[in-house]
Amino acid sequence: MASSSKPRAAWEDRFRRPTLDELLEGLNKQLLSLAESWRERMSETPGVREELSWQGIPFRWTLVYRNDSRPIAYLVPQPVRAYITIPIAADAVNRLPLRKLSKPVRDSLGAASLVNGQYWAQWDLLSKAQLDELMLIASACLADDTVAV
């Protein structure tokens, strides 16, 4: 009997490494523009490299931004939704430039899950102004060896 199940989206097929185009094709025009803007900003950050990596559930295929072997940020291009996750050491949150951040960005920091001494803050991609704020956080993580994992 033939199976009529439809193929998995590139983002969630663990057994087939997608191309970047396949990974991003599920995003609408606005999200794609924001994701590309984030990628460009991170590529211009000294010492940071982008890596496509299977991260398991819930991230699945994700763009990981690393400084040496440390993950600084993750761009999760989930179909129809994309978000940025930044791991921040619990004792480093107070060293972030909180006064420079908008209330929604600060609220996401406050709602972040604490796992093994790291806050896993997450933001849906919404605007270029928000990306500016997330770059402040990512830059603080780069500058502070105790901020990221």
Secondary structure as the mmCIF struct_conf table of DSSP 4:
data_model
#
loop_
_struct_conf.conf_type_id
_struct_conf.id
_struct_conf.beg_label_comp_id
_struct_conf.beg_label_asym_id
_struct_conf.beg_label_seq_id
_struct_conf.end_label_comp_id
_struct_conf.end_label_asym_id
_struct_conf.end_label_seq_id
HELX_LH_PP_P HELX_LH_PP_P1 SER A 5 ALA A 9
HELX_RH_3T_P HELX_RH_3T_P1 ALA A 10 GLU A 12
TURN_TY1_P TURN_TY1_P1 ARG A 14 PHE A 15
BEND BEND1 ARG A 16 ARG A 16
HELX_LH_PP_P HELX_LH_PP_P2 ARG A 17 THR A 19
HELX_RH_AL_P HELX_RH_AL_P1 LEU A 20 LEU A 24
TURN_TY1_P TURN_TY1_P2 GLU A 25 GLY A 26
BEND BEND2 LEU A 27 LEU A 27
HELX_RH_AL_P HELX_RH_AL_P2 LYS A 29 SER A 43
TURN_TY1_P TURN_TY1_P3 GLU A 44 GLU A 44
BEND BEND3 THR A 45 THR A 45
TURN_TY1_P TURN_TY1_P4 PRO A 46 GLY A 47
STRN STRN1 VAL A 48 TRP A 54
TURN_TY1_P TURN_TY1_P5 ILE A 57 PHE A 59
STRN STRN2 TRP A 61 ASN A 67
TURN_TY1_P TURN_TY1_P6 ASP A 68 SER A 69
STRN STRN3 ARG A 70 VAL A 76
TURN_TY1_P TURN_TY1_P7 PRO A 79 VAL A 80
STRN STRN4 TYR A 83 ALA A 89
HELX_RH_3T_P HELX_RH_3T_P2 ALA A 90 ARG A 95
BEND BEND4 LEU A 96 LEU A 96
HELX_RH_3T_P HELX_RH_3T_P3 LEU A 98 LYS A 100
BEND BEND5 LEU A 101 LEU A 101
HELX_RH_AL_P HELX_RH_AL_P3 LYS A 103 GLY A 110
TURN_TY1_P TURN_TY1_P8 ALA A 111 ALA A 111
HELX_LH_PP_P HELX_LH_PP_P3 ALA A 112 ALA A 112
STRN STRN5 SER A 113 VAL A 115
TURN_TY1_P TURN_TY1_P9 ASN A 116 GLY A 117
STRN STRN6 GLN A 118 ASP A 124
HELX_RH_AL_P HELX_RH_AL_P4 LYS A 128 ALA A 143
TURN_TY1_P TURN_TY1_P10 ASP A 145 VAL A 147
#
